[in-house]
Amino acid sequence: MDLTDLTLFQPFFAQLAHTTLAPWVEPLAVAVRERLAARTHGDLMRWEAALAALPDLPPGRVVLDQAAVGLQSDQVLAPAIATHLRATLMQLHPWRKGPFCFHDLHLDAEWRSDWKWARLADAIDSLTGRVVLDVGCGNGYYAWRMRGAGARLVMGIDPTQLFVCQFRAIQHYVQCPEVTVLPLGIEDLPPSLSGFDTVFSMGVLSHRRSPLDHLAELRTLLRPGGQLVLETLALDCAEQQVLVPPDRYAQMRNIWFIPSVAALVVWMKRLGFQQVSVVDVTRTTIAEQRATDWMHFQSLPDHLNPADPSRTIEGHPAPLRAVVIGRA
Ligand SMILES: Nc1ncnc2c1ncn2[C@@H]1O[C@H](C[S@+](CC[C@H]([NH3+])C(=O)[O-])CC(=O)[O-])[C@@H](O)[C@H]1O
């Protein structure tokens, strides 16, 4: 499988061509081509070799509406196939988002991403029949859940090519042309792109150096009346406050702005979102984010102060995440 081969994305583009977003099919294809021409990761060929080596599996039920996305059945995979599948998927380590399942092989990722989905799924506009954009979608775990919740089409974008390869591994077995992950950052999208029914930005805002511009960009991507689902690191305080960590935050180098929930609401209203509401505020626990067999690196338990887990090891408030929705 060659990620730079645009025919990989054609089945999705063919579906998009039947929507009001049809005028952007060609500009999106050009954006993917230009992004991949400009930079491919040094490990891309190794990841592509892993994708090419994925074993055939017995048929199963495609499951997109339960915690573990993938192929389900009562079958126990033959030991040789299970070993081969595990080793091949491990070539795409670290698996940060999940869980996924391949018959009886369970891929337990660093994050219990299903928990976040459960916190927001019933609070947002129904996705049935909607054309959805997921900005910074990672390996596409949520894109599958959005399709499982009835979305007509889901376009994820993420510039991290490993995550795009992880998506292709799942797509290899799920075979659903209505869902894709394009190897793009938000800055690579055609400037006039607009018309999505729902746009998700989850875990991205605090990585942006210009968070208000990020919110404004998200608004232009929506059709009038479309819904933004914003999930981000936040501070638990009633006043408008913003933490700009002087250095790392929970060991992450690229955290710029962590607003209070109150500040987030004001930012969204100032940028013209209507019916802004906070649907969830939850502290991230070490049960939700932790190292597993599929993610061997350090994780949240290593990034909290052992003497006071309400603080990061740098002394900041420990991670708390808010989900805020609003309409364009
Ligand atoms: N310029 C960019 N444009 C778009 N995406 C970007 C950019 N730069 C980095 N990313 C991507 O943004 C994602 C942030 S993670 C959230 C994943 C998922 N949404 C989740 O909610 O679990 C953070 C977290 O785990 O909280 C990564 O996949 C990056 O590659």
The ligand as a Gaussian input file, in Angstrom:
#p B3LYP/6-31G(d) Opt

LIG

0 1
 N       -1.754000      21.311000      11.961000
 C       -2.529000      20.306000      12.339000
 N       -3.750000      20.139000      11.788000
 C       -4.541000      19.105000      12.163000
 N       -4.165000      18.184000      13.089000
 C       -2.968000      18.313000      13.651000
 C       -2.097000      19.366000      13.325000
 N       -0.949000      19.235000      14.036000
 C       -1.090000      18.125000      14.788000
 N       -2.304000      17.564000      14.545000
 C       -2.856000      16.322000      15.117000
 O       -3.700000      16.623000      16.185000
 C       -3.837000      15.447000      16.985000
 C       -3.860000      15.836000      18.441000
 S       -4.278000      14.469000      19.516000
 C       -6.014000      14.366000      19.355000
 C       -6.467000      13.216000      18.525000
 C       -7.977000      13.009000      18.491000
 N       -8.680000      14.124000      17.875000
 C       -8.515000      12.765000      19.858000
 O       -9.305000      13.576000      20.355000
 O       -8.144000      11.758000      20.457000
 C       -4.068000      15.199000      21.090000
 C       -4.622000      14.404000      22.190000
 O       -4.356000      13.199000      22.233000
 O       -5.330000      14.994000      23.045000
 C       -2.667000      14.545000      16.627000
 O       -3.158000      13.375000      16.016000
 C       -1.814000      15.383000      15.707000
 O       -1.169000      14.619000      14.705000

